[in-house]
Amino acid sequence: MNRTSQYVGGSASPRRGCLAGRTRCTGTGDGRGRTVDHDSDGEARERAARRDEAVRAAVEQGLLNPAAPLVGLLDVTGIRRAAAGLRAAFDAVTAPGTPVLHAFAVKATPLVPVLRLLHDEGIGAEVASPGELALARAAGVPATATVLDSPAKTPAELREALALGIAVHADNPQELDRLDALMRSAPSRSPLGVRVNPQVGGGSIEALSTATATSKFGVALRDEGARDWVLRAYAERPWLTRLHAHTGSQGVPLALMAQGVVETYALAEEINRRAGHRQVDTIDIGGGLPVNFASDATAPTYAQYARLLREAVPGLFDGRYGLVTEFGRSLLAKHGTTVARVEYAKSAGGRPVAVTHAGVQVATRTVYAPGAWPLRIAAYDAKGRPKQGPAVVQDVAGPACFAGDLLAREQALPLLEQGDHAAALDTGAYYFAHHYAYNSLARPGVYGFVPDGRGGVAFAVVREPQPLAEIVAEAGGAQAGALTTLPAAGRG
């Protein structure tokens, strides 16, 4: 069995899609004068070629048409390879026999078929709400491969997790008090621990930096008395056997992520020294590997991060500790594409504007924070073929009724015309699966694709396009008269 396919507290069979023989290279700059690992050029080209074929096939097969002008596409081959690459990267640095759980952060792409696919590839689930737990269970992810990390768990959520045997990390002293009461009333087989904030600093996107001095997550280790409280909490509760920290996500440099893991490991060692035995047996290092949105290359890679961690904190990988990771964006982002039909092509102030059906409803972060979340756009013609022609600086606009609803600003690409298609690249995580119902715009259909072995593309429905009747129902359609039938006294 591949040791990185083993669930902590359970097991999984070896999975398909390993990257044996795949070329790796170094030398791509990260913008700070350093070099980083990335895919081979061939791998990036293959991914782009699969995407081009999928867009063409989506048009030819009618998934993308004037009546369905927006779709999300997921590259199943790419997802499988990403999962295999994650397992292989940590397998290469971890002592044989070490139990490792790679738990996908469900918030990144909360779609049941995606969770089932990842489970098939030996990946579990990190959940942060009752809804995400329900999705993981619907996908068949077992309790032994599930981790609950919400910062606002209710008593009911905690009871459910403990009854199922799901791993839980207490976010704060008050939550630990709730776990105390629940463990006294009904002892659980759930692995339990505490989430700490190592307070090592933030990255370039403040909203995604979770190890700052004032982060809302976990026990702030450098606050006065906090470290001593954590040590006492473990000394008084022999059932606390895990320790968890997550330094941040996009915009956080690898060195800072590694420093957060170093601090967490040092705390685990201190807890175990005081206990006189290995009370903390598993460390959850979170996820957060940043994604390169500037090109088709995957940089940095899981292999680079795993090697960096092995150098920074070798004791984490010597077999004394089980390991949990919680990667999300880095597993899915490069393998999703949002494709929108160009409804109109116009000009404003001398600049071309392509008005499409992809905007704030599928790319909320990009629209409201374009500096932090820029997207590359690929141009395709009316038949779904890569568009040819000189690059023209243009805006790609969405359908929402406000001026800032722009998918891309001043981007140079072949001139988009009415009936063409604009594809927002690297949108497999935190984009089309996170619908924002501005203007009551419908959720798009999402389709997974693979080469069909005959020179074509096979699609599978991941999520059906949202019908208008569902929008009406969600907006209280069945209660249309609820307010007008209140007592007349309410008219005063």
N, C-alpha and C positions, 0 to 999 in steps of 0.2 A: 504493500500500500504506500502510495506517495504520502509522506508524513505531513505535507502541507494541505492535504485533503482531509486530514483527520479533524473532526469536530472536537472541541474541548468538551469532554464529558460524553462523547459519542463517537461515531465514526461515519465515514462516507466512503463509497467505492472510488477507486481511481477513475478519473474523468478523461474525456476526450479532449483533443485540441492542444496538446503540449507543443512547445516551440522548439523541439529538438532540431538542431541544424540551422536555426534561423540566424541570419546575420545581424550583428550589432555593430555600431560604430560610434566613435566619439568625435568631438570637434565642433559641434554647433554651439555658438555663443548664446548665453542666456541674458544678454543685455547688460551684464555687470562685469564683463571682461573675463568670465570663466568659461569653461567648456562643460557641456552636459552630454549624457547619453541620449540617443534618439534612435528611432527605427532606422533600419536600412532604407536607402532611397527606394529600393524595390518594394518594400512593404508599404510605404506611403503611396507609391504609384498604384499598387494593387488596390488599396483602399479607395483611392480616388476613382479608379476604373470601375470598381463595383458600384460606387455611388452613381457614376454617369449612366451605367447600364440600368440601374434601378429607376432613375428619373425617367429615362426613355421608356422603360417598360411600364411604369405607372401611367404614363400618358397613353401608350398603346393599348393597355388593358383596361383603360377607363377608370382607374382609381382617381386620377387627376383630370378633371374636365370642367367645363363652364359651370355645371351645377354643383361640383365638388371642387372648388378652386384652391383648397389648402389641404395638405396631408403631412403627416410625420412619417419618416422612413427610418427603420432600424436595421442595421447591417448585422445579421445574426452571426455570420462568419467572424466579423471583427470583434463582437462581444465575446464569443467563445475564445478567441485568441487572447483577448485582454485578460480574461479570467485565468487562462492557463499561464500567461506571463506573470501574473501576480503570484500564483502558487509556486511557479518555478523560481522566481526571484528570492522568495523567503526560504524555499527548500534549499537553495544554494548556500545559505549562510547559517542555517539552523542545525543543531546537533540531531543526529538520527534518533527517532523515537519521541521527539518533542511534539506534544499535542498543539496544533495550530488551528484556529478558526479564523477564516477570512469572512467577515460579516458585512454584506453590502448595505450601505446606508440607504434605506428604502426611500427616504425623502428625495434622493437624487432623481429617481425615476419610478414613481409609485404605480407600476402597472403589473398586474398579477402574472401575465405570461413572461415578462422580463424576469421576475423573481423566480419563476419556475425554471426558466432557462439557466439562470445563474446557479440555482440549486443543483441542476443537472450537471453543472461544471464544478461542483464541490464548494460553492459559496453559500454562506448562510445569510442571515438578515439582522441588521441593527435597526430597531424600531424606536420611535419617539412619540407615539400616540396610540390610542386604542384603534384608530383607523389603520395605521401602518401595521399594527400587530394582526388585525383582521386580514389585511392583504397578504402578509407573510403566511398566515395559516391557510388561506385559500390557495396559495401557491404550493402548499405541501411542505414548507420549511419546518423541520421538527423543532421542538422546544430546545433541544440540546444545541441547536445551531442558531439560536435567537438570543439577542441581547437587547434589554430595555434600558434606554438612556434618557428619557424625557426629564427636563428640569422641573416639571410641574405635575408629578404623578399623583393622582387621587388615591384615597384608600381603596376604592374599588379596583383601580388599575393594578395596584400592588397585590391585592388579594388574588386577582386573576393570574398575574405573573407567577406568584408563589405556588398557586395550585397547579399550574402547568409545568413548573420546573424551569422556567425561563431565567436566565441570568439577569440580575438587577444591580445597577450601580446607584447607590444613594447619592443624591446631589448635595445634601446639606444636613446639618444636625437634626432639624425637625423631621426630615424624611427618615432619618435613621431611627428616631424615636418611634415613628409609625411601624418601621420594620421590627423593632423590638417587640411591640405589642402583638404584631401578627405572628412572629416566631414563637412567642409564648403560647398563643392560642392554638396554633397549628404549625408545627415544625415543617419545613419545606426542604426539598432536595435542590432548590435553586442555588446556583453559585451566586454569592452576594459579595459586594464590595462597596467602595466609596470612590466617587469621582473627585479628583483634586485639580486645582488650577495652579500650575507651577509658576505662574506670573512671570514668564520669561520675556514677554513683550508681544508686539503686534506686527502685522505685515502691512501691505500697501492698501488693503481694503479693510477699513476699520470694522465694518459690520460682520466680517467673517473671521476676525481675530479673537480667538476664544481664550487666550492665555495672557491677556492684559491685566493690569493691576486691578481694574474694576469690572472685569468680565462677570456676567451673570451666572456663569456655569461653575459648579463644583465648589469645593472648599479652598479658599484663597490661602495657599500655603505660607506666604510671606507676611500675612497679617499677624498682628500680635496675638500670640497664644494659639494660633490655628494649628501649627505643626504638632504642638503638644497635645491638642485635642484629638487629632487624628491618631497619634500613638496610643493615647488612652482608649479611644474608641475600639481599636483593634485588640488591645490588651484585655478589655472587658468583654469582648465578643469573639470567641474562638471560631464562630461561623462566618466571620468576615475573612474571605480567602482570596479576594481579588482587589486589584487597584487599577484605577482608570484615569487617564488624562487625554485630552485632545487639544492640540496647540492652535489649530486653525485650518483654514482651507485655502481657496484661491488667494494669491497674493502673499502668502506666507513662505519665506525662503526655506529651503531644505535644512540649512544649518540651524535655524530657529526651531523647526519641527524636531530635529534631533536633540536639541538642548532640552526641550520639554520632556522627551523620553528619558534623557539622562537623569533629570531631576526626579522623575517618577520612579525610575529604577532605584535610585539612591534611597528614596523613602521606603520602598519595599524591603530593601536590605536592612534598613534601620528597624523596621517593624519586626522582621524575622530575628534579628539579633536580640532584641528585647524579649521576644517570645521564647527564645532558646530553641526554636525549631522553625521549619519552613511553613509558617502560617499562611502567608501570601504565596500562593502557588501559581497564580496566573496574572499577567500584566496585560491590560488592554491599552494599546498605544494610539487608539483612534485612527483616523485616516488623514485626509487633507492634502494628498499629493496634488499639486497644481497642474493645470492643463494648459498647454500651448495653443492659444487660439489664433496665432499669427500665420500658421502654415499647416500642411497636412501631417507634418512630422509629430510624433509623440515624444515630447520632451518636457520634463525629465521622465525617466522610466522607473518602474518598480525596482529593477535590478540596481540602478544607481542609488536609490533611496535605501534599499536593503543593505548594500555594501557600506554606505555612509553610517547607518545605524550599527552595523557590525564593528566598525572601527571606533565609533564613539562610545558604545556600551556593550563590549563583548560578552559580559556576564549574562546579558539578556538572552543570548543564543546558545549557551553552553548546556542546555538541557535541564537546568534547575527550575525553570519557569515555563509554564504554558504561555502561549501568545495569542492575542486576539487583535485583529485589525478591523477598521471600519471605513474602508474606502468607498466612495460613491461616484462623484463626478469623473474621476480618472478612469473608472471602468466603462462608463457609458458615453461620455461627451463626444468623443471622436467618431462614434458609430451611429450617430443620429443626424438626420438632415430634415429641415423644414422647408417644404417646397410650396410656393404660392404662385398662382396665375397672375399675370399682370392684367388688371382690368382696364386701366387707362394709362396712356403715356402723355405727359404734358410738360410744360416748361413754366418756371417761375423765376423772375429775376435773371433770366438768361441761363438758368441751370435746369437740365432735364430732371423730371421727377417721374418715377414709375410708381403708380398707385396699385398696391397689391393687397392680398387678403391676409398677410402675415404682419402683425404689429404687436401692440401692447398685450393682446390676449394670449399670445404664445411666447413673447419675448419681453416680459415685464421688466426684468432687470436691465436689459439693454436699452429699452426706451427711456426709463427713468434715470438710469446712471450709465450713459453711453461711454463715458471715459473709463469706467471700471470694467465694463462688459461689452466691448466692441465685438462685432461679428463679421466674418468674411462672407461675402455674397458671391455665389457663382451664377452666371447667366446661362440660361437654356432657351432654345427657341420653342416655337409652338408645338413641335413634335417631340420635345424633350431632349433634343440633342444639344451638346455644348455649343453655345453661340459663338460665332466667329466675328471678327471685325476689330477695328481700332478701339483702344480703351478710351472711354468718355467719362469724365467726372460727373456723377449724378447722385441723386438721392433715391433711396428705396423707401417708400412710405407704406404705412399700414392703413387699415380701413376705419380706425376709430376716429371719433369726432373731436379731436383736439390736435393742435398744431405740432406738438412734440411727438406724435405717434410715427416715429421714423425707425425703420429697421436698420438703416445705414445712412450715414451722412457723407456726402462728397466722396463717394467710393468710385474708383476708376475701374470700369469693366465695359465690355461691349454694350452698346446702347440698347437698353431694354425697350421693346415696343409692345403695343397692345397684342395680347395673346401669347406673349412669351412667358417664361417662368423664372422667378428669382428664388434661389435656394440659399437658405441660411445654414452655414456649415457648422459642425461641431455642436449641435443642439440636442444631443441624445440625453443630456442631464439638465434638469432645471429649466427646460423650455416647454416643448409641446405637451408634456405631461402635467404641467403646472398651470392650468387654465385660469385666466383672470377675466371675469365675465363683464368686462367693460362693454357698454352698448348692447348687452345681452347677446354678444357674438357667440356662436356655437363652437363647442369643442371639435377640433378636427379629428378625422379618422387617423389611426396609427397602424402601420403595417410593417411587419418584419419581412426581410427578403434574404434569399440565398440564390446563388447560381443554380439553375435547374439541371445542369449536366448535359444539356443539349444546345448550349449557346444562348439560352434565354434566362429569364429570372422568374422564380417562384415566390409568390407573396402569401403571407398569412395575416389574417386580421388580428391585431393586438387589442384595438379598441375601436368600436364602431363610431362613425360620425354621430354627433349628438343631434337628435331630431328636435324640431322646434317645440313639439308637444312637451318634451322634457324640460325645456327652458321655462315654459309657461307653468308647469307643475312645480318646479323649484321656486318660482316667483309667487307662489301662493294661489295658483289658478283655481284650486278647489275651494279656496276660501274667499272668492271674489267679493262677496257681500259682507264679510266679517266686520268691517269697520262701520259700514252704513247701518247695520242692524243693532249697534250698541244702543243702550237706553238714550232717550232724547235729552236727558240731563247733561250728557256729554257735549251738547251743542253750544252750551253757554260760553 
